Amino acid sequence: MKKINNNEIFDKIRKILVETGTQKDIEKIKIDSKLNDDLGIDSFGALETLFSLEQEFGIAISDRDFSKVRTVQNIVNHIVLILKGETIKEDKKEDFLESLYIDKSEADKLKFNPYYKLVQSSLGRKISIEGKELISLGSNDYLGLANDERIKEKAKEVLEEYGISMCGTPIVVGQTDINRKLEIKIAEFLRQEDAIIFPSGFQANIGVFKTLSSSEDVIIADKSVHSSLIHGALMSGVSLRFFPFNDTSALEEILKVSESYRMRFIVVEGLYSTVGDTTPLDVISRLAKEYNAFIILDDAHGIGVLGREGRGVMEKYNIYDADLITGSLGKAIGCFGGFLAGKEKIIDFFRYRLPSYIYSTALPPSVAAGGLCAIDLVPGLCERREKILKYKENLYKNLSKMGYNLTHSTSPLFSVVFENTNKTLKTMKALFERGVYGTPFLPPSVPEETPRIRLIPTADLREEDIEKAIEVFKEIKDLNL
């Protein structure tokens, strides 16, 4: 049998890939080059490559086997095995590892990935990211409390007394008196009977349905609710129905045809985090009473922001009868953690049954102390709430005049919506290069047709920062990216 020369095979393969891919410089095609990411070979290009390889080497290649090829090295190995007459063994582990693929091709083309960038400063008027100082329109620190000296001092005092961590779950050694005071404070602030705190809002949401509901129930959720609630609902195995964003007529229709269920859970957000609009809580509350349904309200973004004293969407409507409120201490409260609040009977049930609470290390007492201080401050920060809304209205008005597609917003946050992921990333990169930072949301976090950049003017900003951001958006619009 003729000796097989791997280098010759590699050279022949490169010539074929130059013809079938978008990379036309053969010297840039390396042995570890990825067919899709580096050479621009899509599913049609892969099929063309397969035919060309069969003709070049006089062999037959299985479509099924070739579909697993990801790199030039994979092709070389594949061809060598066929030429040797050896059976291509199925490598289940390798196939599994190859399946763990994240498509970063759009970001790679632009040489700009907006995610997991390294922050090198505290939050505030400006944020330092990877050596660049930017006007911060991407932080959830609405009221500018994350770096507040009063809150930091309280946290430091408790840190000295209690240390870094209690190294235990709340049900055993982890529940400090500071933590319990925070739970009581949250309940009082939201005019509820009791509350429990978690290391994160995600943990608060993820286990609610598995613990609270059964196969006899149905979850009826606004399609725009946070992914933590959707994941929690799916994990529970309970029947799940969605109604269009803020469409209370559609919600009522579902309620009408679901009377056979033991309990109907209506799931909404107080302030929708990628839109900026609020739930019509007055209508939701009326429907829940009429159809004897159970309201689960996630007001993570509304608390601290909505209402005269920042008590959230419930204060906005003066309605405090949601059956369960979920929220975050890591947004307008400026701290860390999540919580559930509601009737004492429900909260006590969670305290002994909810796995994400029972089996998670408790919130550090120093963080709980910071949360206590922050919640005490929030009612008196009316001027800051007025300020951020004023900033938003200025920014929103000017971007709208420029022709940007904006979400309907009744709060300080809103999003700029784009036609595709590429346009969103290009705009995000242009903003970053010009010293403005927003938050990109790409599919599957948002619908495929509405990728967006969220903007949140915070209380730390100045008028000049908003004007600068407006100038930057005008410059980018003129570039017609």
N, C-alpha and C positions, 0 to 999 in steps of 0.2 A: 504494500500500500504506500502511495506517495506520502512523504512526510508533510505534515501540516505546519505551515508557517503562520503563526498568529499575527505577526507584523504585517504580512501581505494581506491577510484577511481584514485586519483593521484598516489598512489603506483603501481596500476596495469598498468597505462599508462606508468610510468617510465620503468617498466620491458619490455614493448613492444618496447619502444623507444631505449633501450639498444640493442635490437635485430635488429632493422631496421636502426639505425643511426651509425655514426662513433664514438660517445662518449660511451665508454664501461664501464666507472665508473659511476654507478647508482647514487652515492652520488653527483656527479657534475651536475646531471640533476635537475635543480631548476624549480619552478613554472613559473618564468619569462624567462626561457631559450627559445631562438629562434630556431625553427626547422632547418632552413638552416644554419644560421651563427654559432650557438653554438653546434648543434647536428649533423651537416653534413647530414641532410635528404633532398635529392633532390626530383625531381618530381616522380621518380620511388620508392624511399623510402617512400614518402607520400602515394602512392598507396598501398604499402605493409602494412604500418601502418594502413590504413583504413580497410583493410581486417582483420587484427589481432584484431582491436578494435571491429569490428562487431562480430567476433567469441567469444572474451572474454566477451562481455556484452550482447550478444544475441540480437543485434539490427541491424537495417538497417540504413546506413548513406549515405546521398546524396553526390555524387561526387561533384556536383556544390557547395553545402554548405561547404564541407570539403576543397575545393580548396582555401577558404578564410582564413583558419586557418594559423596562423603565429607563435604562441607560445604555450607552454605547457598549460598555463592558458586558451587559446582559446579552446584547446581540452577538458579540464576539463569542462568548461562551456557548450560546445557542447554536451558532453555525458550526463551531468546532465539534460539539457533541454529535450533530447530525452527520458531519463529514466522517467522523470516526465510527459511525454506525451504532453509537451507543443510545440507549433509551434515556430520554429526558425524564429524570426522576422528579416527582412532585415534592417540592420543599415547602411543607405546610407552614413552618415557622417563618421562612423568608417571605412567603406569600402574605402571611399575616402582617409582618412588619411593613411590607410594601403597601398594604392597605391603609396604614396609618399615615395618610397623606393629607397635607393642608395645602390648598392651592393659593400660593402667594405670587402667582405669575404677574398679576396687575401691579403689585407693589414692586416686584423685581424689575419690571420694565421701566418703572419710574425712578428706581433706586431710592425709594422712599416708603418706609413702613411706619405708619402712624401709631402702631400698637407696641406696647411694652417698652416705650422710650424711658430712659433713665432720668428721673427728676432729681435735681441737685440743689433744691431749696425748699423752704417751707412754703405753704400756700400764702397768697397775698395778692397785692396789686400786680406784681410781676412774678412769673414763675421761670426758674432756670431749668432748661431741659437740654441735656447733652451739650453743655457749654454755650447755649443760646438763651438769651433773656427775651421772654415773650409776654405780651399783654394776655392775662389769663381770662379767657371766656370759656374755659373747659372744665372748671372746677364746680363741684356741688356745694362748695362752702359759701352759700348764698349770703349769709349775714356777716361773713368775715370773722367767725368765732374760732376757727381751727388754730389760729396763732394768737388768740387773745391772752394777755398776760394774767388776767384774773383767773381764767380757767387753768392755765399752766401752773400757777402758784398752788391752787387747790390740789391739782394732780401730784405736784411735787411733795406736798405735805404728806399725803396719803402714801405715796411711794416710799418715803422715808420710814413711815410707821409700819406698812404692811409688806413692803418688798415688791418685786416684779410680778409674782404670780402666786396664787394659792395652790397651784399644781393639783387641782382636783375638780371633779364635776360638781355642779350646784347641789346635787342630792346628798353628797357626803361632806367633804371638808371645804368645798369651794365657795359656799354662799356666805359672804361676809356681811356684816351689818351695813356697810357702805352700799353693797349691791342691793340689799333689801330696801334701803332708803331710796335708791334710784327707782326701783320698781314701784314703790308707793308714790313717788314724785311723778312718774310718768302717768300713772292712773289718775291722780288728782288733776294733772295738767290737761288730760283729755276727758275729764269728767266721767271716768269709768270706775269700776269697783276694785279692779286689781290688774296687775301686769307682771310679766316675766321678761327678763333680758337674756339675750343671746350674744355670742361673739360676732354674729353678722346677721344682717337682714335676710340673706339667702337661707341661713339655717332656720330662721324664724318661719319662713314661708314653706320650705321644702317638705316639712313633715306634717303640716296642718291637716291635709285631706286624708292621709293614710291613718291618722289618729282619730279624726273627728267623724269621718264618713264611712259608709259601707256600700255594698252592692245594691242596697235598696234605695240609694240616693242618686241624685244627679247634680252635677256641677254646671252652672250656667255662667260662662265668663265672657266679659267683653274681650274681643279678639286682640285688643291692644294691651292687655294686662302684662305685667312683668313676666319674663321667662321663668323666674323662680316659681311663680304660682302655676304656670302651665306645666312645668316639669313635675311639680308636686302633685298636680292633678293627674297627670299621666302615670306617675309611679303608684298612685293609689289604686288604679284599676277601676275607679268609679266612672260611670257614664259621664261623658263630657260633651257639652254643647257650647258653641260660640254664637254670639250675636255681634253684628257690625258695630264699629266704634261709636259709642254714645247713642246707639239706636234703641231707644227705650220702647218703641213700638214693636220692634223685632223681639226684644226681651219679653214683652208681655205675651206675644204669640207663643213663645216657647213655654212660658209659665202656664198658659191656658191648656196646652196639650201634655203637660207633665204632672198632672194631679195624682197619678197613680204612685209616684215615688214617695217614700217615707219623708224625705227632706230635700228641699231644693235650695242649693247654695248659690246665691248671686254674688259674683266676684267682680269687683271693680277697683280702679285706682282713683285716689282723690285727685291727684294731679298727674297726668300722663307724661312720663319722663322723656319721651322723644317727640312729643307734640307740643305740650304747653297748655293744653285745654284741661278743664276740670270735669269730673263726672257730674251729671245733674242729680245730685244727691236727694233733692226734694222729691223727684219723680221715682228714683230708685227706692226711697223709703216708703213712699205711698204704695208702690207695687208689692214690696215685701210684706207690708201689712195686709193688703188685699188678698194676696195669694199665700199667706202664711209661710213666707220664705225666710231664709237666714242670710244676712248680709255679711260678707267678708270684704272689708275695705282696706286696701293697701294705700296708706297716705305718706309713704316714705319721702316724697318730694313736696308734699303740701304742708307738712308740719314745720313750723317756723316761718313759713312763707305766706300762707293764706290766713285771712282773718286779722282783725285789729290787733290781737295779742299773739298771733302766730299759732293758734291751736289747730290750724289746718282746714280742710274742706268742711269739717263739721261746724266749725265756727263761722265759716263763710255763709252757710245755710242755716245756722243756729239749730242744727239737728244732731243730736248726740246718741241716736238709738241704733247705730250699727252694732251687730251682734259680736263681731270680732274685728279689731283694728290691728293691722300689722304696720310696722314702721321701722325707721332707721335713725340711729344716733349719729350716723356718719355723713349726713348731708347738711341741712341748715343748722342742725344742733352743733355741728363742728367737731364731733368726737368720734366714737367708734362703737359699733355693735348694732343689734337689732332688737325688736321687742314685739310681744303680743299683748294686747290690752282688751279687757271686756268684763263680763260678769264674773264675779268671784268663783262661781261653780265651774265655769268653763276653764278659767285660768288654772284652778286647782287640779282639774282633770288633766290638763297639759303638763302640769308640774310633776305628775307621777306617771304619765303615759307617753309623753312625746320624746322619742329617741334622740332627736337632734338637740334637745335641751338636757335630758338626763345624762347623755354620754359624751357631752362636749365639755372641755375645761372651761370653767367659769370666766366671765369677763374680769380682767385684772382690776382690783379695787381702785387703783389710781385712775384708771379710765372711767370707772363708775363715778368717782369723785368729780372728775371733769364734767361728766354728763349732768350730775346734780347741779353744779354751778351754772352750766350753760342753760339748762331749762329754767333756772331762776332768772336768768338775764333776758330770755327770749321775749316775754310779754312786754318789756319796756323798750324794745328795739323797733318801735313804730317808724321812726325816721329812716332807719335802714331799709325797712320794707318798702317805704315810699320811694326811697332813692333808687333801689334796684329796679322797681317798676318804671320809674322815669327813664332810667338808662335804657331799659328794654324798648320802651316806646320810641325813643329817639333812633335807636339802632334799627328797629323793625320798620319804622316809617321810611327811613332812607334806603334800606335794602329793597323794600317793596317798590319804591320809585325807580330803582335801578333795573327792575324786572326780574329779580330773584324770586323763585318759587318758595314761599314760606308756609309753614304750618299755621293753622288757625290757633292763636294763643291768647289766653286770658290771664297769663301769669308772667313772671320774669323770664322764663325759659321759652325758647322756640327753636325750630330747626329750619335749615336751608335744605331744600330737597332737590336732588339732581336726577337726571334721566338714566344714569348708569353708574356702576362702580368706578370706572375709569375716570369719569368727569369728577366724581366726588374726591378721589385720591389726588387728582391733579390740582383741584382747588385747595385741598388740605395742605398739599406740599407748598403751593404758592403762598398760602397764609403763613405757614411755618417759616418760610424763607423771609417773609416780610415782618416777622415779629408778632404774629397773632396766633393764639392757640385756642382751638375749638375741639369738640369731641366727635369723631366720625362714627357713624353707625352703618354697617354694611350688612347685606343678607348673610346669614339667616336671622340676624338680630332684628331686622326690619324687612318688610316685603321686598321681593326682588326688584320691583319697579320703582321703589322709593328710597334708595340709599340717601343718607343725609348727614349734615354736620350740625350738631347741636350747639347753641350758644347760650351761655348763662352769664349775664353781667352781674358781678358780685359787688357787695357794699364796699370792698376795699378799693375799687376803681375810682378814677376821677373822670370828669367831663372830657378832659383832653385825651384820655385813653379811648373813650367811645368814639370821639372824632377821628382819632388815628385809625381805629378799626374800620370806620366808615370809608375813610380814604383808601385803605388797603382793599376793601371789597370793590370799590369803584375801579381801582387800578386793575384788579383781577378780571372784572367784568369786561373792561376794555381790551384785555388780552384775548378774549374769546377762546378760552382753552378748549 
